Amino acid sequence: MINFFRQLTLPWLVSLLAIALFTGLWYQYEAKTQQQLQLTRFAATLQLSIRPLLTTSDPQWLKAQLTHIGHNSGLKLTAIAVFDRRHQLLISTGPTDMVRPLSADENIDRFQLVTVGHYLIAFQPVAEPGAANHNTRKPTAEQHYLMLVVEQAPLSVAWLMPVLMVALIGGGVLLLFRRTVAQHQQRLQIDVSLLTHKLNQLRHGQLNVKVEDQLVSELTPLQQGLNALASAQATTQQQLQMQLQQQQQQLEALQQAQAQAKAQTALMQQRNSQQQQQLQIAGQNMQQLLEQHLPGDELAWQLNAQLFLLQHTSGHTTAESINLAQFLAALLPQLQAPLASRNVSLQLFEAADNCRFNTVLCQQTLAIVLQAMLRLGCRSSDVSEISLYLQLKAEQRQLQLTLICDGDGLSSAVRQKLMQDAATAQPWQDADIAIVASARQSLAAQLSVQSLDGLGCTLQLTLALTELSPADTAVLQHMLLFDNQPARLKERAASLSAVTGYLASCNDLAELERKVALHLYDAAIIFLPAEEPAPAELQRWQALIQALSSCQRILCYASANTGRRWQQLLQLPVSAAPFCLQQLMHTALPGAALPKLLVVDDNTTNLAFVRVLLQQQALQLQTASTGAEALQLCAQQRFDLILLDIQLPDIAGTEVARQLRQLAEYQHTPILAFTAHALDEEIEQFLQAGMNDVIIKPLGADNLQQIMRWCQSARKTDSRAQ
């Protein structure tokens, strides 16, 4: 950049001098031109001003006037002279040696300008008044001439100032350019230092040494090369770090595998030690059991418990897919056996998901854990009833086993043993405690024990499930549930609602009678009271059972003390075993075809009201608004009951009934007249047309019972026909 500046200086100076010379000459020429122009104008003005003065006879006054005019002209007039037509000097201002004499033969007919040395001499003829052209005219007898002598401006004054201005501007530009060059040189040095610093960092292996700042254009290729080199080095460094991390991970994995192998070996040794210890304890317990001379069932369970503990300690358990509802139904006799000898009643409660899902569990483990929990409940003194909850919760993927019993509760020693390590040796008398504690530890279950003196105890074991799959479940259309215990009714209704399209539940006998009168049911589950009924109440129960005879299945349950008596009174099978969902799924068929009811009415409001009243009933409802539509529907399908309006827009209701009775399928079908009024004569006409009964509008609770009785009658008729 410095060499470039040096090479540029000489041409710049030469150009600057040429510009200064041209400017000076131009200014000199311009000054002369301006001076000549001013002189021409002044001469023209003076020849007009002096014409009146030439008539005066006083030469001194004329001279004074010319001197005054010369001083006020603004020109550097050296002299003003006036000549007559014979070229004789008349008047002169200024030095006489500056006035040039005119020869007689000089012809001055216009403005003339002559340069003599440093002076300009201008000749101007004085024109006569009224002359058309003041510059050119022929000499007359009174012709006069003016001579003006003007000193020219010195040359230095004409071009020195422009040259100085050009020199100053050029010098300023030259200094500014030199300053710019110096700044560029300084920036270049700084950028070079930066590149040198970055190269040193790159040489020492530092990362992220790219130059992001904008450098001078001369160093841009170096900047790009440095950045590319830094990127390549960073990529290489990252690859090396990744390889190093992979090697470290492999080393850690090897160390971890080695530690796991050591831990597995220690665990196997511990298990072997526990198995040997458990085997020794089991052998001692079995020997003691044989010496106790226990009853056969009790001895069998104790031996199975010891075998289970041995298998569970060794890890020899097999999980398989099971349905909890089916599993509990198969296990029910084993659950009842130990309670029957102790005169303890059992109530089972299941969740709806027990039927709807299959899970993967070890059946043997679950069975013996349930039996152990029941035996733990029997440890409470004065226990009379145990409630066992087996609840699958699909959303939480959990299985909750809950035991609730009355009595005095569990002792603190039993509760403490339940929370101990499963490896702790237990005598054969505490096999139930050992089984629950072992299940808690091996299955990673959560165990909760609550016990209050005189209020019984609650034992809950929560298992986490990993696999669930939907199960095929038969759904009943309409079901009736009765239990005079509100708490038990609520629990059973929650589980049955999932396998039932419509569930009606109640705990009052009067409410049960009302529901039986208003609805038709596929199945009825009746939990009979624990006390024997009075004669009046017995008659009501017998009437209810008779009304429920249209159900596909009636399941009655009672306690062991009153079950046989209820069976004798009702002449119906009454089970003393606990109710489980699988009994309903296994014995009850899927909902049979509901009775079909056809309602014919031309009033859309009446039809909408009928739909609202009958939507919860166990029947299939269809409607028609004309007699022709009703006949067409009856020709396409078979209805069990027809509710027929008398006043239809196209065909009278009685005529529709007559046409239906002519069809073989509708000769015995109940047809009810649906009218707002009916006199005795009208009722006789309805019966003669083939109608069976009359329903008075509007439809209410009494009329609804009347319709449901005809539905039950039609259903029984169909059952006998089949």
C-alpha angles and dihedrals in degrees: 000000000000092000088049089053092049092049091050097049099072096048089046092052092047091049090047091053092048091051091048092049093048091047092050094049091046092050091048091051091046091050093052092047092050091047092050091047091050090047091050092051092046092050091050091049093045095052088055093047097045098050095083091045094058092072093064119103095211109090094185093057090049090050091050091050092050091049090051092050092049093052091052096044097087090229126110093248112182096182143353119205134183121207129189125229091274088057093250118148111249105171132001133184121201128017113346092219088065092059112090114215119235122232119228095243096053111115112210110178099144142022112301131185123201127181115218114177109301093345136085116216117198124193119201124177113221106235124219119249113274094022112150095218122030094191100055128035139123120266115266133195091264096041117143133185133212125215118196120190114198127181112232119234114257115260093239091060091050101053108010095085096050090047091051091048092050090047092051093047093046092047091049092051090048092051092046091050090049090051091050089050090050092050091048089050090051092048089049091054092049092050091048089051090050092051090048091051092049091049090053090051090048091049090054091053100254118155130225095032095144118140106236097169121096111255131194115287093250090062098044094099090050090049092051092048092049092049092049090050091048091050091050091049091048091050091049091047092050091050090051091049091049091050089048091050091049090051090048091049091049089049091049090047090052091048091047092048089050091050091047090050090052091047091047090050091049090047092050090049090049091048091048089051091047091046092051090047092045091046090052092048091045090051091051092046092049091049090051090047092055089050093052095065092220123183115275097254093045092046091049092051093047091050091048089050092054092047090049092052090051093049093043092051091051092046095240098145128129123210121207139169113276139170108228095212092055091041093053093048091054092046095047097096091052091050093050097046099076092042097051092061089052093047091240120146121223128215120191124204123185135185121240090244089065088078099033099053140044120214136190115248140134105264093203092053094048093046097051092042090056091048091048091051091052091050089050089054090052089057087075110093120239092018113162105163134031124193115202119196118198104181127172113199107196097184093054091035090229138130116211121199109192128179121191121181137166125228129077097318132233123316121247090247091059092047090050093051091051090060095046126102112284090230091067110111114250127191118242090258088065097049091121090055092047092050095051092044091048091050091049092054102037096042094042088236128164114240123199123184123186121175133168126183110255094004101074128235142277121216118186128181117186119198126193115229125209104184129045129166131179117259129210108255127185109226120208117217101219128010135178122211126188128181124152090211107083095202093052091043091056093050094048094045090054092056097041095048091072094058096040131073092209124011123191113192133178141157099206126083094220091051089049091054091051094050092048090052094050103040143044117224136198093209138008126204113197123186102196121216118268093236126068112259126246117247094260092047091046090057090053091051092049090051090050093051089049091051090049093052089102090067117103091228136014115193114192124186132188138162120277091253097055103023097095092045092053090048091055093047098047098033087225133113110268118190123214091192120098117268118252130179095242091063088062094042093047101043102033119074120220113277112293123228109293119232112271118232123193117199115194116194133138092212110091092199091057091048092051091049091050091051091053093050096045102038093095094045124105096251143088112249128204129169138206130187101201137041092241091053090050092051090048092051092048090051091053099046143008120257124197095207134017124202103197128192114221100214108055124165096240110020129020115249092238091056090050089052092051091051092048092051089057089063115088093223093056103042091103100025113119111248116191123198111233109202141140094230135018127185122195092258090050092049089052089053091050092052092047090053089058102264120143104205145352126247113196119218135270100054112237141162094284092048090046091056089049091053092047091051090054088049091053090047091050091048093052090048090053091048091054091046090053 
